[in-house]
Amino acid sequence: MRAVSERIIFNHEDATRFIVGTVGVPGERAFFVQASSVAGTTTVAVEKSQVAALTERLHELITEVRRNKLASLDELDLPATIDNDNLEFPLDEEFRAGVMGISWDPQTQRVAIEIQSIADGEFTELISDDEELAGVEDPPDLLRLTLRLNQVKGFCNRAENVLQAGRSVCPFCGLPIDATGHLCPRANGYRR
């Protein structure tokens, strides 16, 4: 019988940086999120769709916090933290992202983000508590961080810019156009 492996948790409480960035040319880009704190830097590979979903959910969370007055006015009125610096290289990818979760802690006035590594269909839900993993042979790793609202706003602004910096979209069919052209289904396969 093999020994149960330990789950690696990358903790970045009060992260100083949380960004999304890419490597490669549009159409072939690899997406990464990076979190930095006094504990160091953690890089996680993500899909473009995961970045879009995370950004959308973070916008919804900010709206709910503002609407329900769950944060102080000082915290809500802080301008977005702008971070246009590149990803920190060399990129040491810790894992590929699977399930993600976000929450608001009204006591600390922080947004908590958890990103769990992708697993072989076994873990389809975020598992924050190690007791749920008792006896599991290969538990999924976890990135856990907390951010202020202005950092979350800055992450969302950057993520939207990164997502829009991809390939341009065909005005006829809405599909992305490669640098070599595009076989448009609405033009019966003619190049556009």
JOUR-V31471 format. One record per residue. N is the residue number from 1. SS is DSSP state (a for helix, b for strand, c for the rest). PSI is psi in radians with two decimals (none if undefined). D_LAST is the distance of its C-alpha to the last C-alpha in Angstrom with 2 decimals. Layout:
BEGIN
n=N ss=SS psi=PSI d_last=D_LAST
n=N ss=SS psi=PSI d_last=D_LAST
END
This chain:
BEGIN
n=1 ss=c psi=2.32 d_last=59.65
n=2 ss=c psi=2.64 d_last=57.14
n=3 ss=c psi=2.60 d_last=57.64
n=4 ss=c psi=2.23 d_last=55.44
n=5 ss=c psi=2.72 d_last=52.96
n=6 ss=c psi=2.51 d_last=52.75
n=7 ss=c psi=2.34 d_last=49.86
n=8 ss=c psi=2.18 d_last=48.50
n=9 ss=b psi=2.12 d_last=48.02
n=10 ss=b psi=1.82 d_last=46.44
n=11 ss=b psi=2.24 d_last=48.09
n=12 ss=b psi=1.25 d_last=46.92
n=13 ss=c psi=2.37 d_last=49.12
n=14 ss=c psi=1.00 d_last=48.40
n=15 ss=c psi=2.45 d_last=45.36
n=16 ss=c psi=-0.31 d_last=44.85
n=17 ss=b psi=2.38 d_last=41.12
n=18 ss=b psi=1.92 d_last=38.45
n=19 ss=b psi=2.87 d_last=34.85
n=20 ss=b psi=2.50 d_last=31.50
n=21 ss=b psi=2.99 d_last=29.57
n=22 ss=b psi=2.80 d_last=27.05
n=23 ss=b psi=2.28 d_last=27.06
n=24 ss=c psi=3.12 d_last=24.03
n=25 ss=c psi=2.70 d_last=20.49
n=26 ss=c psi=2.35 d_last=17.97
n=27 ss=c psi=-0.34 d_last=16.98
n=28 ss=c psi=0.41 d_last=20.32
n=29 ss=c psi=2.53 d_last=22.71
n=30 ss=b psi=2.32 d_last=26.17
n=31 ss=b psi=2.46 d_last=27.74
n=32 ss=b psi=2.58 d_last=31.46
n=33 ss=b psi=2.52 d_last=34.05
n=34 ss=b psi=2.32 d_last=37.11
n=35 ss=b psi=2.37 d_last=40.45
n=36 ss=b psi=2.55 d_last=43.25
n=37 ss=b psi=-2.97 d_last=46.87
n=38 ss=c psi=-0.33 d_last=50.29
n=39 ss=c psi=-0.15 d_last=49.83
n=40 ss=b psi=-2.72 d_last=47.01
n=41 ss=b psi=2.40 d_last=43.26
n=42 ss=b psi=2.30 d_last=41.49
n=43 ss=b psi=2.29 d_last=37.89
n=44 ss=b psi=2.32 d_last=36.21
n=45 ss=b psi=2.39 d_last=32.84
n=46 ss=b psi=2.85 d_last=30.84
n=47 ss=c psi=2.70 d_last=27.61
n=48 ss=a psi=-0.73 d_last=25.01
n=49 ss=a psi=-0.56 d_last=25.87
n=50 ss=a psi=-0.66 d_last=29.52
n=51 ss=a psi=-0.78 d_last=29.01
n=52 ss=a psi=-0.77 d_last=27.30
n=53 ss=a psi=-0.76 d_last=30.16
n=54 ss=a psi=-0.75 d_last=32.85
n=55 ss=a psi=-0.77 d_last=31.62
n=56 ss=a psi=-0.78 d_last=31.59
n=57 ss=a psi=-0.64 d_last=35.08
n=58 ss=a psi=-0.67 d_last=36.45
n=59 ss=a psi=-0.75 d_last=35.39
n=60 ss=a psi=-0.70 d_last=37.17
n=61 ss=a psi=-0.78 d_last=40.20
n=62 ss=a psi=-0.74 d_last=40.48
n=63 ss=a psi=-0.76 d_last=40.32
n=64 ss=a psi=-0.72 d_last=43.06
n=65 ss=a psi=-0.75 d_last=45.22
n=66 ss=a psi=-0.83 d_last=45.01
n=67 ss=a psi=-0.73 d_last=45.55
n=68 ss=c psi=0.12 d_last=48.51
n=69 ss=c psi=0.86 d_last=49.95
n=70 ss=c psi=-0.08 d_last=50.15
n=71 ss=c psi=2.76 d_last=49.98
n=72 ss=c psi=2.70 d_last=52.02
n=73 ss=a psi=-0.60 d_last=50.73
n=74 ss=a psi=-0.76 d_last=50.93
n=75 ss=a psi=-0.73 d_last=48.55
n=76 ss=a psi=-0.58 d_last=46.13
n=77 ss=c psi=-0.04 d_last=46.03
n=78 ss=c psi=2.33 d_last=45.24
n=79 ss=c psi=2.73 d_last=41.99
n=80 ss=c psi=2.42 d_last=39.21
n=81 ss=c psi=2.02 d_last=39.84
n=82 ss=c psi=2.15 d_last=37.03
n=83 ss=c psi=1.70 d_last=36.41
n=84 ss=c psi=0.18 d_last=33.59
n=85 ss=c psi=2.72 d_last=35.17
n=86 ss=c psi=2.90 d_last=33.48
n=87 ss=c psi=2.63 d_last=34.40
n=88 ss=c psi=2.18 d_last=37.78
n=89 ss=c psi=2.69 d_last=37.62
n=90 ss=c psi=2.61 d_last=38.44
n=91 ss=c psi=1.93 d_last=36.65
n=92 ss=c psi=1.57 d_last=39.20
n=93 ss=b psi=2.09 d_last=37.48
n=94 ss=b psi=-0.69 d_last=40.37
n=95 ss=b psi=3.01 d_last=38.52
n=96 ss=b psi=2.31 d_last=35.34
n=97 ss=b psi=2.44 d_last=35.42
n=98 ss=b psi=-1.69 d_last=36.15
n=99 ss=b psi=2.47 d_last=37.86
n=100 ss=b psi=2.66 d_last=38.08
n=101 ss=b psi=2.58 d_last=40.52
n=102 ss=b psi=2.65 d_last=41.35
n=103 ss=b psi=2.87 d_last=44.49
n=104 ss=b psi=2.28 d_last=46.46
n=105 ss=b psi=1.85 d_last=50.01
n=106 ss=c psi=-0.45 d_last=51.90
n=107 ss=c psi=-0.85 d_last=54.87
n=108 ss=c psi=-0.18 d_last=53.04
n=109 ss=c psi=0.81 d_last=50.29
n=110 ss=b psi=2.63 d_last=47.68
n=111 ss=b psi=2.26 d_last=44.51
n=112 ss=b psi=2.30 d_last=44.85
n=113 ss=b psi=2.32 d_last=41.84
n=114 ss=b psi=2.29 d_last=42.23
n=115 ss=b psi=2.06 d_last=39.65
n=116 ss=b psi=2.49 d_last=40.88
n=117 ss=b psi=2.68 d_last=39.68
n=118 ss=c psi=2.48 d_last=37.82
n=119 ss=c psi=2.94 d_last=40.32
n=120 ss=c psi=1.06 d_last=40.40
n=121 ss=c psi=-0.15 d_last=40.18
n=122 ss=c psi=-0.62 d_last=43.77
n=123 ss=c psi=1.62 d_last=43.17
n=124 ss=c psi=-0.04 d_last=40.81
n=125 ss=c psi=2.66 d_last=42.64
n=126 ss=c psi=2.27 d_last=43.42
n=127 ss=c psi=1.82 d_last=46.91
n=128 ss=c psi=-0.49 d_last=48.54
n=129 ss=c psi=2.18 d_last=52.11
n=130 ss=a psi=-0.39 d_last=53.33
n=131 ss=a psi=-0.54 d_last=55.90
n=132 ss=a psi=-0.27 d_last=53.18
n=133 ss=a psi=0.12 d_last=52.38
n=134 ss=c psi=2.21 d_last=55.99
n=135 ss=c psi=-0.03 d_last=56.20
n=136 ss=c psi=2.31 d_last=52.45
n=137 ss=c psi=-0.75 d_last=51.97
n=138 ss=c psi=1.37 d_last=48.68
n=139 ss=c psi=2.59 d_last=47.98
n=140 ss=c psi=2.44 d_last=44.59
n=141 ss=c psi=2.88 d_last=44.59
n=142 ss=b psi=2.34 d_last=44.11
n=143 ss=b psi=2.19 d_last=42.93
n=144 ss=b psi=2.22 d_last=44.92
n=145 ss=b psi=2.77 d_last=44.72
n=146 ss=b psi=2.51 d_last=45.82
n=147 ss=b psi=2.72 d_last=44.24
n=148 ss=c psi=2.82 d_last=45.17
n=149 ss=a psi=-0.66 d_last=43.07
n=150 ss=a psi=-0.53 d_last=41.89
n=151 ss=a psi=-0.66 d_last=40.62
n=152 ss=a psi=-0.74 d_last=38.72
n=153 ss=a psi=-0.76 d_last=37.16
n=154 ss=a psi=-0.70 d_last=36.16
n=155 ss=a psi=-0.81 d_last=34.68
n=156 ss=a psi=-0.75 d_last=32.58
n=157 ss=a psi=-0.81 d_last=31.35
n=158 ss=a psi=-0.76 d_last=30.38
n=159 ss=a psi=-0.73 d_last=28.79
n=160 ss=a psi=-0.70 d_last=26.55
n=161 ss=a psi=-0.73 d_last=25.48
n=162 ss=a psi=-0.74 d_last=24.88
n=163 ss=a psi=-0.66 d_last=22.84
n=164 ss=a psi=-0.23 d_last=20.61
n=165 ss=c psi=0.12 d_last=20.22
n=166 ss=c psi=-2.76 d_last=17.84
n=167 ss=c psi=2.59 d_last=14.10
n=168 ss=c psi=2.80 d_last=12.20
n=169 ss=b psi=2.43 d_last=11.08
n=170 ss=c psi=2.24 d_last=8.01
n=171 ss=c psi=-0.26 d_last=9.73
n=172 ss=c psi=-0.76 d_last=9.25
n=173 ss=c psi=-0.27 d_last=10.51
n=174 ss=c psi=0.02 d_last=12.05
n=175 ss=c psi=2.70 d_last=11.32
n=176 ss=b psi=2.57 d_last=11.27
n=177 ss=c psi=2.16 d_last=8.57
n=178 ss=b psi=2.89 d_last=10.39
n=179 ss=c psi=-0.46 d_last=11.28
n=180 ss=c psi=-0.05 d_last=10.12
n=181 ss=b psi=-2.89 d_last=6.46
n=182 ss=c psi=2.22 d_last=5.65
n=183 ss=b psi=1.80 d_last=6.58
n=184 ss=c psi=2.12 d_last=6.46
n=185 ss=a psi=-0.46 d_last=10.07
n=186 ss=a psi=-0.23 d_last=10.10
n=187 ss=a psi=0.42 d_last=8.07
n=188 ss=c psi=0.70 d_last=10.66
n=189 ss=c psi=0.04 d_last=8.96
n=190 ss=c psi=2.58 d_last=6.46
n=191 ss=b psi=2.47 d_last=3.78
n=192 ss=c psi=none d_last=0.00
END
